[in-house]
Amino acid sequence: MLDAAIQQFWLRGYEATSVRDLADEMGIAGASLYNTFGDKRTLYERSLNRYLDQTFRERTRRLEHSLPPRDAIVAFLQEIIKRSLNDRQRRGCLLVNSALESAPHDEELRQIVATFMGEVESFFLRCVASGQRDKTIPKAQSAEDLARLLLNVLLGIRVLARVRPDRKLLEGLVRPVFALLDNAGPTKRPRKRKGPAGS
């Protein structure tokens, strides 16, 4: 039933989705919805939580356990670009949509969304800090600053893709960020050996 609620919130947004819409889509009576899930806001929070389980949390678990830190970040953002380009209905990300639609006008929802956004930032922070420890990510920027930058790039991809789902555009957003994560220093030219005198 939660999956049906997710689809309604994703399609219409929080404000435009009525309890009747939810009950009809979930195949239950309005009274049963309240008895099972509480109010609409509680159902929304549970829907967001399940959405993150199926998308963000699944992805981070898989990547963190199978790839080095820098590669996990790169793969994560590449998957987001692919997912955005395959979003034919341009629904975007339910969490980002919630941040744009409801959070500015509703303090309680803003706190809910902020908590979930914190999870995303924490993933980036774990990866960057781990990469800096094993010296695969440079320390020129603090782990906290890089994590926040990555979060903003992620949000930018998701918002921009709803308007301009162009591969070159989205990949262009991440290339400079990937360069910041590159630990390769400037290449030093080998010194020329001096030959024997008179040669």
N, C-alpha and C positions, 0 to 999 in steps of 0.2 A: 504493500500500500504506500509505503514511503516513496517508492520509485515513481508512482503515479503523481504524488504531491510534488516531487521534484520537477516533473515535466510541466506541471501547471505553473509553478512559480517561475520556471525557466522561460516558459513561453510568454507569460503575461506580466511577470514582475510581482512583487509582494502586494503593492497597493491595489492593482487591478484584479487580483485573484480573490474571488469571494469564497466564503465558506461553502456556499452551494456548488461553486465550480469544483472545489476540492472534493466535496462529498460525492458528487456525480462521477468524477474521474476515478475516485478511489473505490466506488461501488458500495458506499455505506451511507447511512442516514446522518443528517447533520448532528443529531443528538449523540449518535455513536462516535462521531468524530471527536466531539468535545469530551466524551467519557474516556476515549482511548488515548487521545493526544493532548488534551487540555485545549487552550485557546489557539487561535491562528498563529500567533507569534511563536508559541512553543513548537508547533508543527513546523514552522519555517526554520527555526533553529535546528530541529532534528533533521530536516531535509538538507540543510546546508552541511551538517555534520556527516550525513550519509554520502552526499555528493563528494565531499572531500575524501572520504574513505575510498570511494570508487575511482577517484581521479588522482588528486595530488598525493595523498598518502600512499596509495599503491605505487605510484611512480617513484616517489622518493625512497621507499623501502627497497624497491628493485634496484635502483641506480646506486644508492649508497652502499649496498651490500655486494655489488658486482663490479664497480668501477672505481678507479682512483678519484680523489676529490675533484680535481679540475675537470676530468673527463665526465664525471657525474653532472657537474654544472652545465657543461657544453651539451651533453645528451639531453638534459632536462629542457633547456631552452629550444633545442632543435625539435624535440617532440612537441613542445608547445606551438612552435611555428607550423609544424605539420598538422597538428590538430586544428589550428585556426584556419588553415587553408582548406581543410576538408569539411569545415563547418558551412555547409551549403545554405542553411537557414540563417546564418550569421547570428546565432544566439549568443555567441561569446561564452564567457566563463560566468557561471552562476554567482560565484563569490564576488567577482569584479562588478558584475551587474548590480549586486546588492549594495556594494560600496557606493556606487554612483547614484542609485535610485533612492534607497531608503536611509542609509546611514546619515546623510547630512540633515535630515529632518526628524530623526527619531533617535534619541539618546541611547535607549536600550538596544536598539538594533545596531547602532554605531559601535557599541561596546562588543556585541556579539561578533560583528564583522572584524573589528580590530583584533579580537582574540584569535580568530582564524588567520588573519593576515600575519599575525605574529608567528604562527606555525610556519608559514612560507618563509618568512625572514630567517627563522631559526634554522631551517634546512640550509639556506645559503650560508649562514654564519658557520654552521658545523663544517660544511665542505671547505670554505675558505680557510678557517682556522686550522683544519687538518692539513690542507695543502701547504699552508705557511710553515707548519711544523715539519713537514717532510721535504720542504724546500722546492715543491713543484709549483707553488704560487708565490710571487714576490711579496715582500713586506713593505713596498713603497707606500701602500695605502693600508690603513688599519682594516682588520677583518670586519669590524662593524660597518665601516663606510662602504666597503665592497659589497657586503650583504645587502645594505640598503639600496645601493646602486642596482644590484641585480633584481631586487624586488621591483624597483621602478621600471626597469627594462621589461620585466615580465608583464607588469600592468600596461605598459605602453603597447606591447605587442597585442595584448588581448583587446584593448580599446581600438587601436588603429585597424586591426584586422576586420573589425565589423564595418568599417567604412571603406577601407582600401585593402582588400585581401590579396596583396601583390607579393609574390615570393621575393623578388629582388629588394623591395622596400623593407620587408620584415628581416631578411637576412642581413641587410645593411645596418639595421639597428644593433644586431648582436656582434658584428665583426669587431668594432672598436672595443667592446667589452671583453671579448675573447682575447684581444691583444693585451689588455690590462692584466689578464690572468697568465700571460705567457712569461715564464721565468727566464727566457733566453736573454742574456745580456748582449751588449754590442760586440760584434765579431772583431777580434783583434787581428790585424794583419801580421803575419810572421815577419820578423826582421830579416832583412837581406844579409846574407853572410858576405863578409868582405873576402874577396879572393886574395891570393898571395900578391905581394907587391910586384908591380910590373905586369900583371896579367891583364 
